[in-house]
Amino acid sequence: MGTLVSVGFSIVLLIGMYTFGLYALRNLRWVLISLIWGAVGYGLSYLLVQRAVGAKLNLAVMLILVIPIIQQILASLGVLAIVHWEKFDNLVDGAVYGFASGLGYAAAKAFEYPIHNVQELQTRGLDVLSSTLVLATASGIVGVVVTQFYFKHRARRTITLLSGLGAGIGYTVIYNFLAIQKIGGYVVPLAFGVGGVTLIGLYITGQLRDVLIRVGIEKRRADNLLEIVIPIGIKLTYEKNFQQLLEDMLLEAKSFCRADGGALYLRKDNTLEFAVVRNDSLNIAMGGASGTEITLPPLNLYSEEGKPNNRSLPAYVALTGKTVNIEDAYVNRQFDFSSTRDFDEQHNYATISLLTIPLKSNTGEVQGVLQLSNALDGQKKQLVSFDGNLQQLMESFSALAAAALEGYIQEQNLRAEIRQLRIEIDHVKREKQVAEITETTYFRELKEKAQQMRENKKENDD
């Protein structure tokens, strides 16, 4: 009877979730697999408890602390496997699969404590219901954070996963303690289970609200791409002053990303040469149309042995053509920032966030590198990291800037070719004019008279 209560309650919950559109026929199989996986998790936990009893370990510690840890870890692995297989990024789906895993665990657990009559049903029915709610809720929390962990490409995603696991485990541990110690009878554990379902509902609602906010932000950024970035790119294509063109590329990118500093490099053979350097806080303006010469040495793309200089961030971007977004240069170990730190020490500055983008021609050849440093918040007071979505917009901008740069270079090459062609034409024209003159009867007679005069003069001298 206990099994019927638990299984029946689980089915009712699943039907309710389906009715409200929390899952559909397309992912019903994953819900069923999660149910089975949860039941398997209980089987493993049961075997572990039996071993603990045989080893005369503290059973209360096992039931209150160890078993919840195992159950939530197994639930997280199950959701992670589904997420990896299906590649969905819906937090609700993650919660549903975790919730189903908890329901499967609770349904299997009901076999351990059968209810034989109506009297036992009255005394243990609430316990079964509250236990089912708590286990499902805790696993639902874990399902949400596993989904966030898999798709949240940020340095803190591991902390998100661990905190979510801790919340799910802690929630189950507290419930087990209340249930085993009979604190508050059956009312407190039931209220605890209902409260947990409410909390996870509020949590998912909050996450969905964040998603909607991000969608709004992305829409505004898309509008910015149309209203700001593309006009900037068009402006660059009309700029005829090369130094001003380079400076506009950096300044527009710096303004759009609210960056405190930046540098533009141009590739020349196997080096990257500084073309423009700007830093607002340090009042540095070199290169471009500033009139101030850049004294910084160029960066080598290869070592003396001919190996790629992948320890230098701008060199790496130029060689690979990949954009690199670094949240904190002081903790990054992939690249060598020793020269950057020397600069920071000399100027009492701190270079934290960096966004480095290649400027590629339409054939994919890297012509230069655009690097922005120290992104600022909306009030330009706090240092923040460069947003990953903003990075995509800047890659679109860099494509426009590179097209303008490539167009300018092609124009200059064409002008040089035209000048060379004019020189060659003038040379041919002069040769033709000389030939026309020398081939006239008058010029031949004049030439013969000059020759006769030279011979007469020679005879007189003799």
Secondary structure as UniProt FT lines:
FT   HELIX           2..19
FT   TURN            20..21
FT   HELIX           25..27
FT   HELIX           28..54
FT   TURN            55..56
FT   HELIX           59..61
FT   HELIX           62..66
FT   HELIX           67..86
FT   HELIX           91..109
FT   TURN            110..112
FT   HELIX           118..151
FT   TURN            155..156
FT   HELIX           157..180
FT   TURN            181..186
FT   HELIX           187..224
FT   HELIX           225..229
FT   HELIX           230..238
FT   HELIX           242..256
FT   TURN            257..258
FT   STRAND          259..268
FT   TURN            269..270
FT   STRAND          271..279
FT   TURN            280..283
FT   STRAND          284..287
FT   TURN            288..289
FT   STRAND          299..300
FT   TURN            304..305
FT   TURN            310..311
FT   HELIX           313..320
FT   STRAND          324..326
FT   TURN            329..331
FT   HELIX           338..347
FT   STRAND          354..360
FT   TURN            362..363
FT   STRAND          366..376
FT   TURN            378..379
FT   STRAND          383..384
FT   HELIX           388..438
FT   HELIX           441..461
//
